[in-house]
Amino acid sequence: MYPPELVRPMREDLTKEGFAELHTAQEVEQALSEKGTTLVVVNSVCGCAAANARPGAKMSLQNSKKPNRLVTVFAGVDREATDAARAQMIPFPPSSPSMALFKDGELVHMLERHHIEGRPAELIAENLMDAYNQHC
């Protein structure tokens, strides 16, 4: 577990853009059971989350089509919520950062860490926008 003061700026990087933080398995289940589309960002303290994942997720919201709900869980901090979110992302192995788009509770698009690490935020945003255009 990371100290709250360390992760606060990383959390706020997404919450100030409208992402709701999920801390429990019940909150994850509720968010993913709703009709419509939900983007789940598995946030992380790693450098690729700051350099690529969070900026890419935020840039993707400039698209004309976007998810109905934006939520985030924090790997290494919100263990219960992260485990619950990852359970819904099977068959993909756990990775952080990662991003998943759900439609009516069904996983329809996944970006794993290896899709994020080393790629510019603009490319990540473009990938997500393509998914939004197809599913939102």
C-alpha positions in Angstrom: 0.0 0.0 0.0 1.2 3.5 -0.9 0.8 6.4 1.5 -2.2 8.6 0.7 -0.1 11.7 0.3 1.9 10.0 -2.5 -1.1 8.9 -4.5 -3.3 11.9 -4.0 -2.0 13.9 -7.0 -2.3 10.8 -9.2 -5.9 10.2 -8.1 -6.7 13.9 -8.6 -5.2 13.8 -12.1 -8.3 11.7 -13.1 -10.9 12.8 -10.7 -10.6 16.5 -11.7 -11.5 15.3 -15.2 -14.7 13.6 -14.0 -13.6 10.1 -13.1 -15.3 8.6 -10.1 -13.0 6.7 -7.7 -14.2 3.2 -6.8 -12.9 1.8 -3.5 -14.9 -1.4 -2.9 -16.0 -4.4 -4.9 -19.6 -3.4 -4.5 -18.9 0.0 -6.1 -17.3 -1.7 -9.0 -20.2 -4.2 -9.4 -22.7 -1.3 -9.3 -20.8 0.8 -11.9 -20.4 -2.1 -14.3 -24.0 -3.3 -13.9 -25.5 -0.1 -15.3 -26.7 0.2 -18.8 -24.5 2.1 -21.2 -20.8 2.4 -21.5 -18.2 2.7 -18.7 -14.5 3.4 -19.0 -12.5 1.8 -16.2 -8.9 3.1 -15.7 -6.7 1.0 -13.5 -4.5 3.8 -12.2 -0.9 3.2 -11.0 2.1 4.9 -9.6 4.3 3.7 -12.4 5.9 6.2 -14.7 3.9 5.0 -17.8 0.7 5.9 -16.0 1.8 9.5 -15.6 3.5 9.9 -18.9 1.1 8.0 -21.1 -2.0 6.4 -19.5 -3.6 9.2 -17.5 -2.9 11.8 -20.2 -4.2 9.5 -22.9 -7.4 8.8 -21.0 -8.0 12.5 -20.5 -7.3 13.3 -24.1 -9.7 10.7 -25.3 -12.5 12.6 -23.7 -12.2 15.3 -26.4 -14.0 12.9 -28.7 -17.6 13.6 -29.8 -18.6 10.2 -28.5 -17.5 9.1 -25.1 -18.5 6.7 -22.3 -21.5 7.4 -20.1 -19.4 6.8 -17.0 -15.8 7.3 -16.1 -14.4 5.4 -13.2 -11.0 4.5 -11.8 -9.5 2.1 -9.3 -6.0 2.4 -8.0 -3.7 -0.6 -8.1 -1.7 -1.1 -5.0 -4.1 1.1 -3.0 -7.7 0.1 -3.5 -7.1 -3.6 -3.5 -10.7 -4.8 -3.2 -11.9 -2.5 -6.0 -9.0 -3.3 -8.2 -9.4 -7.1 -7.8 -13.1 -6.7 -8.6 -12.5 -4.7 -11.7 -9.8 -7.1 -12.9 -12.2 -10.0 -12.4 -14.4 -8.4 -14.9 -11.5 -8.0 -17.4 -10.8 -11.7 -17.7 -9.4 -13.3 -20.0 -6.8 -10.4 -19.8 -4.2 -10.9 -17.1 -3.9 -8.2 -14.4 -1.8 -5.2 -15.4 -1.5 -1.6 -14.4 -2.0 0.8 -15.7 -4.7 -0.6 -17.9 -8.1 0.6 -19.4 -11.2 -1.2 -20.2 -14.4 -0.2 -21.9 -17.6 -1.9 -20.9 -21.0 -1.7 -22.6 -24.0 -2.9 -20.7 -21.7 -4.7 -18.3 -19.8 -6.5 -21.0 -16.1 -5.9 -21.7 -15.8 -4.6 -25.3 -12.3 -3.1 -25.4 -9.1 -3.5 -23.4 -5.8 -1.7 -23.3 -3.2 -3.6 -21.3 0.0 -2.2 -19.9 1.9 -3.4 -22.9 -0.4 -1.3 -25.1 0.4 1.7 -23.0 4.0 1.5 -22.0 6.3 3.3 -24.4 3.4 4.7 -26.5 2.6 8.4 -26.6 -0.5 9.6 -24.9 -1.9 10.7 -28.3 -1.8 7.2 -29.6 -3.5 5.8 -26.5 -6.2 8.5 -26.8 -6.7 7.6 -30.5 -7.1 4.0 -29.6 -9.8 4.8 -27.0 -11.6 7.2 -29.3 -11.8 4.5 -31.9 -13.4 2.3 -29.3 -15.8 5.0 -28.2 -16.8 5.6 -31.8 -17.6 1.9 -32.2 -19.3 1.3 -28.9 -20.6 4.6 -27.4 
